[in-house]
Amino acid sequence: MSPRLRSDEAFGLETFWWRPDDDGRPPNDGTQPPSHGTLRFTPDHGVELTVFDLLTDLTPLQVPGRLHALFGETLEHKPCVLFDALPITSSGSLFGAHNHLVVHAHQFVLGEHVPSPDDVESKTFDVRLRGLLEWLTAAHRVNPGQVRHGLTPEGTPEGRSVGLPGSQLTLGFDWSARSAQVTDEHATATFSFEEPVSLKRFLADWLQPLQDLVVLATREQSMLESLRLRRYDERRADHLHPAIRVAASSDHWNSWYLEVVRTPNVRLRPQRQSEYQQVLLPASALADDLEGSLRRWYELRWQLREAGTSFFNSLNQDSTSLNRRLLDTMSFAESYHRLRHSANAPLAKAEHRRVRDIMLDCIDDHPQRERYKRALDYANRPDNSERITDLFARARSVDVAVDIQEETLPGQLVATRNYLTHWGDRTAKVLDGVGRFYGVRRLMVVLQANLLLDLGLAPELVKACIDASYLTSVWEGDG
């Protein structure tokens, strides 16, 4: 198989391009001559195509609108597509000059002419993610006398397959070697489905949760390195001469691969000098129940929806100010508690309504009654301080010996969050300087403890993971 196109490395291709016909498909009647173009991709700027005489009907200095799809072909006659190509500059076409068009695009597909991103479907998606190799291979120290080593190509040559809700995920390795020495090793994640899944749904429902897990588990940034889809059409082999078909199975001739290149949604920071030495949750820590833990993670991530997307994207960014990190983390903590742990309401709904109505019966004035009714409707819901306090108390079960300041810090975090949101009166509870830094740090560890407990890990294992992932005390000092 040819080397992969990667979304984390620059590349260039010499290509020829056509505009789609009225049906949104590449023209095949020969009426539109191909236009030569040079396609370049860089992770920082995405895809840029410079093409000549593609839009010959443009008037001088006219820039066309967005092109939903452009169909191309490489010098090796491999079909390709640019989706949502945005023209940036256009020049020429005056007095017979050649038209010169530059377009940018977010997504490039190599291997087939597909009219729309919605038509990119597959039952098999093969992915490489930055950080996945480190997550799979990192060792985990359960206690001072025991070390669990991660997965290795030698120990798991066929990969590790786990069943997820609606999919089969195989975690494995591939590598290249020169002179019997491994020169380039990668971890792979292959998703297999019973029915075809669209690229859009795969990215949102399957790839994003896995990338979020890598970000949480390694405490490092992650990004898509490469994405390859397997396509299948049982009619393809019918077009081959029988003498050629006997050289391989029908499955070989009927299947082909699409490679998808996407502009990264994260800018990578310079690597730490001790990168991946502070892994929070290596896969080896889940060795006893890897399948169950991954299933629970996907169910958790789907339940968190947009709140989870926003939070993990913020963790995956290059740099975030302390104030921004506090706001993002507090927003997630409140949403996470509401979605996962808000069942512990003080009163049942029926009892709450009964008590509320008793209090409202004391008010005869209609405007005042409506005002207090709105307030009392929220009286049985935990406020933000109570939500954060609940999360602190749950984290306390991991290690009752630590001081997480659950009596004071939740209220201080809420006061700081409210101050940074509304810029109102500054109260004595608002954290500043070092206090704000350690407040956010402790909240982050509290969330890590809660999320690891949600994966089904025993409290003692959660404590071992957190203790091993910080260079000094979790709760105070640098780490």
N, C-alpha and C positions, 0 to 999 in steps of 0.2 A: 504494500500500500504506500502511496506517495506521502512525503512529509506533510504534516498538518499545517494549514494556515492558522496563525495564532493571533488572538486579540490582544496579547501583551507584547508583541514584537512587530517592528516595522517591516513592510514588504512592498514590492512593486510588481505590477503585471502589465505587459503589453496586450492590448485588447482591441476588439472591434465591437461596435454598438449599433443598435437599431431602436427606433421608437416602437412601442406596441401599437397594434392595429386597433380598430374601434372596439373589438371584443376583448381587449386587454391582453392579447397574446402576440408573440413575436411574428412578424410577417414572414410568410413562406412562399410568396408568389414572385419573388425576385424584383419587385418594383422599387424597393428601397435599398440602395447600395449601402454596404457597411461603412461606418465611419471609424477611422482609427482613433484610439485614445490610450492614454497612459493612466493607469490607476495606481495610486499610492495610498498606503495606510500607515498611520502612526497612532500609537495609543493616546497621545495628547490631543490630536486634531481629528481623528477619525479617518473616513474615506474621502479622498479627493480625486476626482476624475477630470482630466483635461482631454477634451475630445474636439475633433475638427469636422465641420460640415454636417453635424448631426441635425441641426434645425435650420435648414436652408431657407425657410419661409420667414425668418425673422427680418424685421426692418433694422437699419443701422441703429446701434446703441440700445436696442430693445432687449430687455432681460425677461425671459419667460417665467411663468409661475412654477410652482412645485410640480415635479414629474413623479407620479405615483410609482412608476416602475420603468426601468430601462433594461433592455435585454442585451446581453453581450456574449462574446466568445473569446476565449484566450487563443494564443498562437497554437496551442495544442488541441484546439477545437473542443475545449470543455465549455459548456454553457454556463453563464453566470447572470446574476440579476442584482441591480441596485434598487432598493426600495426607498420611497420618499426622498428622491434626489432633489436638492435645493440648488438651483442655479445661483452662482455668486457673481460671476462676471461674464459678459458676452461682448465680443468685438469682431470686427471684420464685416464681410458681406457687402461692402461698399465698393463700387466700380469693379466687381468681379473678384474681390478678395475672399479668401477662405474665412468661414465663420469659426471663431475660436471660443469655446464654451468651457467654463469651469464650474463643476457642481460638487457639492458636499452631500454626504449621506451618512446615516447612522448605522445602517445594516447592509451587509454584502453577503450574497449566497452564491457559492460555487458548486456546480454539479447538475443544475437543471434550470429550465426556464419556467418559473412559477409566477403566475399572474399577480398574486397578492401574498403578503405575509400570512394571511389566514389560511392559505392553501398549503402552507408548509406543515405537513403532518408526518408522523412516524410512530412506529411501535418501539423503536430503539433509539435512545439518545446516549451518546458517549461523551463524557465531559472531563476536562481537566480544570482544577481550581488551584490557585496559589494557596499554599498552606495545607492542602489535603494530604500531601506526602508526610509532612511533619506531624500532622494529627494522627495518622495511621501508624507511624513508626516510632513515635516517642514512647519512652519507657515511663512507667508509673511506679513510684515508691509507695507501697501500701503501708508499710511500717519500717522502722530502721533496719529490720533484718530481712525484708522481702521486697523484691523488685519484679514487676511484671513487664516484660518486654513487648513492644508493639508488633504489629504485623510486618512480615518481611517477604520479599519475593521468593526466598528459599523455603520459608516455612509455609507459605500459602501460595503456591504457584498458580493455582486456579482461581485465586481471589476468594473473598468472603462474601457470600450471598445472603441477603436478609430480605424478608418479606415485609413490605410496607402496605398501608391501606390503599389498594388499587395499583400497586406496582411492585416489581422485583428489582432490588438495588444490589449490584455486584461491585464491591470495592476491590480493586486489584492494582497491578503495577505494569508499566511497560518501560522499556529502556533501550538504548542503543549502546553498542560496544565497539571498541577498536582495539585490536591486538589483545583480545581476551580481557580487556579492561572496560568496565562500565563507564561511559562518558556522559550519559544524560539519562537520568531516571525520573519517572513521573508516576504519580498515583492517578488512577482513573476511577471514575464513577459511572457505571453503565446502568441506565434505567430501562426496564423492559415492561411493556404494557400489553394487555390482551387486545385492546382496540387502539386504533391510531389516535394520537394526542396532538393537538396543534402546538406549534412552537410557542405561541403567546402563552397558552395555558401551562406548558412545561416550564417556561422561564419563571412564571409567577408562583405556581403551586408546588414545583418540585425542585428546581435549581436554587431559587432564592432561599428556601428553608435550609438547604444543605450548606450554602455559603454562609448563612447566618450562624449555623452551628459551628462552622470552622472559625468564624470571627470570635464567637464566645469561647470556644474551647482552647484556641491557641493564643488568645489575647493579642492577635496580630491582624493586620489587614489581609483581605482576600480579594481576588478578582478572577473573572473568567479568563482562562488561558486558551482554551480551544473547545469547540463544540462541533460534533460530527453526528449526523442523522443517517440512519439506514433507511433507504426507500426500497420498495418492492412492487413489482408489476409482473404478474405471471405471464403476460403477453409479450414481454421483451424478447424472450428466447425464440419466439415464433419467427422473428425477422432474420435469424441467423441461418446460415447454410448448415444442413445436418452434419457435414464433415467437421465443422467448427464446434458445433454443440456437443459432440461426443468428447471433447477435450476436458470438459468440466461438467459438474452437475447443473441441473436447471436452476437450482437455488442460486448458484454463482452468477449465471447469466441474467437472472431476473432481478437481482438486487444491485444497488449502487448507493453511493454515499454523497450526501450534501455536507458542505462545510459552511458554517455560519460564522461570520466575523462581525462583532459588535463593538462600537466605541465604548471603552470602559467607563463605568459610572463612578469611578474612584481614582484619585491621583495618589500613587504610592509614595509614601515618605521614605527617606533613606533608611535602610535596614539597621536595626539595632546591632550593636557589637555582639551582644549575646542573644541573638534572635532565636525564638522558640525554646529558650531555656526556662521560660516561666509558663509553660503550657498549663492551663487550668484543668482541662479534662481530656487527656489523651484517650484514644480509642481503647488502649490497653486497660484503662480503668473500668471500661464497660464490658470487659471480656466475658464475664459470667452471664451477661444478658444484653449483648449488643443489639440483637433484633428487637427486643422489647423496649430498650431505651430509645432506639431510633424511631420506632412506631409512636412512642409517647411524645417524642420531640416534634414529629410532624403534626400530630393531633394538637399539641400545644401551640405550635406556630400558626396553624390554620385558625385556631380560636382567637389568637391575638390580632390577626388581620393587619389593618393599616397601622395600629399602634406598634406592633412588632416590626413592621417594615421601617417605620420612621426611626425607631430606637436603634436597630442594628445597622441601618445606614449611617447613623450618626457615629456609632462605634467604629465604623469602617472608614471614616474620613481621615484625610491627611492630618489635620490639626483642627482642634476646636477650642475656643476660649473657655475658661473656667465657668463663666456665667452661662454660656451656651450649653456646656455639658451639664450643668446643674438643671437648667430648664428642661433639656431633653430627657434626662434621667428621671426627674420628678414627674414629668408628663407620662412617661412610660410606667413608672411605679404605680401611679394612680389608676391608669387604664388597666394595667396588669391585675391589680387587686380587684378592680370592679369586674373584670371578665372571668377571673379564676377563683377568687376567694371572698366574694361578697355574699356568699350564702349564709354567713354568720350574722344576719341582721338581728338586732335586739328583740324585735317582735315579729310575729307572723303577720301577714298582710291583713287578715281579718281582724286580728286583735289591734293592729295599728289603726285601722279605720274606726273601730269602736271607740278607742281612746280619743282619737282626733275629733270625732263627732261630739263626744261629751264636752270637750273643751270649747268647741265652736258654739255649742248651745248656750254658752254664757254670753255670747256677743249678739246683740240685736241689730246694731247698725250695719247695713248692707256693705258699704265700702270697706269698713274695717274688717268685716267678716271675710270678705274675699281676699283681703291682704293677708290675714293670718292663716286662711286656709292654704294659700300658696306656700307659706312658710312651713306650716305643719306637715304638708305633703312630703317635705324633704327631711322632716325631723327624725324619721326612722332610718335614714340612710347614713352610712358612716361619712364623716367629713374627711377632708384630705389628711388631717393630722391622725385621725383614727386609722385610716387606711395604711399610712406609713408605719404607725405603731404596730399594727397587725403583722406587717412584713418583718419588722425588727424582731417581734416576739417569735415568729416562725424560724427566723435565722438563729435565734438564741438556742433553739433545740439542737442545733449542730454542735455547739460547744457552750455549755452553761458557764464555763469558767471565764469567758471573755467579757470585757466591759464594752457593750455597744451603745451605752448611754440611751437606752430606749425610753427613759423617763423624760429626757430633755431634747435629744437631737431631732426626733420627728417634728416637734413643734418649731424648732429653729429652722429646719429645712423648709417647712411650709411657709414660715414667715419670710424667709429669704426668697423663695420662689414667688410669693405674692408681691414682694417689693420689686423684684426684677421684672415682673409682668406689668404691674400697674404704676410703678414709681410714685406711690402714695407716701403717706407718713412712714418714717423710718422708726421701727420699734426696737426695743432693746434685744429682741430675739434674733434680729437679722445678723447672719454670720458674715464676717469680713476676713480678708487675708488668709492666714494659715488655717483659721477655723473653717472658712468656706471650703478650702482645699480638702481638709481631712473629713469634713462633712460629706462632700460628694464622694470621696474615696470609700468611706464606710457604707454609704448608701449603695454604691456599686457592688461591694462585697456582699451586702445583704441580699441584693437582687441575684447575684451569682448563686448564693446558697439556696434561695427559693427556687430558682430555675433548675438547679441540680436535684433538689428534692422532688420537683415535678417529674423528673426523668425516672424516678423510682429508686434512686440511690439511697442507701442507708445513711443515716446521719454521720456515723463514724467515717464512712467513705467520703462523704462530702467534706468533712473536716480535713481528711488527709489530702484531698485534691486542693483545697484552698491553701492549706499550710505549705504544700509543696510548690505552689505557683507564685508565692511572694517571697522575696529575698529576705525580708525581716518580718516582724510582727504584722499581721494583717491589719490590726486595729490602730497602730500608732507607729510612727517612724516612716522612713522612705522604703519603697519596695516596688 
